[in-house]
Amino acid sequence: MGKMIGIDLGTTNSVVAIMEGGEPKVITNEEGGRTTPSVVGFTKTGERLVGQVAKRQAITNPENTV
C-alpha cells in the first residue's frame, strides 16, 4: 500500500493523519495537540502565525488574524 495522508480542514479546527501499519495515526501539532485551530495571523512585524499561537493573538491583533 502506498503512503496516505488525510487532512480535515475544518472551519474551527483542523486535523492531519497518516496510515501507519494499516491504522490511522493523528499527527500532533507543535504544542502536542491532536487538533489545530484553523486560524492564520500575522504579527505587526509580518511574522506568520498558525494554529493556537495565531488564535491567542487574535484578541490583541484582530485586524491581522483570520
C-alpha positions in Angstrom: 0.0 0.0 0.0 1.3 3.5 -0.9 1.7 6.3 1.6 -1.5 8.1 2.6 -2.3 11.3 4.4 -5.7 12.6 5.4 -6.3 16.3 6.1 -9.6 17.5 7.7 -9.7 21.3 7.1 -12.4 22.3 9.5 -13.8 25.8 10.0 -12.9 25.7 13.7 -10.1 23.1 13.9 -8.0 21.0 11.5 -6.5 17.5 11.9 -3.9 15.6 9.9 -3.5 11.8 10.0 -1.4 9.2 8.2 -1.8 5.5 7.7 0.7 3.5 9.7 0.6 -0.3 9.8 -2.9 -0.2 8.3 -4.2 2.1 11.1 -4.8 5.8 11.0 -2.4 7.9 13.3 -3.2 11.5 14.0 -0.1 13.7 13.8 0.3 16.0 16.8 1.0 19.7 16.3 3.9 21.7 17.8 2.1 22.0 21.1 1.3 18.3 21.3 -2.4 18.7 20.4 -4.3 16.4 18.1 -6.3 19.3 16.7 -5.1 22.6 15.5 -7.2 25.8 15.4 -8.0 26.8 11.8 -6.5 30.3 12.3 -3.8 32.2 10.5 -2.4 35.5 11.6 0.5 37.9 11.1 2.3 39.9 13.8 2.7 43.6 13.5 6.2 42.8 12.1 4.9 40.5 9.5 5.7 37.1 11.1 3.2 34.4 10.0 1.4 32.6 12.8 -0.8 29.5 12.5 -2.9 27.4 14.9 -3.1 28.1 18.6 -0.5 31.0 18.6 -2.5 32.8 15.9 -5.7 32.2 17.9 -4.1 33.7 21.0 -3.0 36.9 19.3 -6.5 37.4 17.7 -7.6 39.4 20.7 -4.7 41.9 20.6 -4.3 41.9 16.8 -7.7 41.1 15.2 -7.0 43.1 12.0 -4.2 40.7 11.1 -5.9 37.4 12.1 -8.2 35.2 10.1 
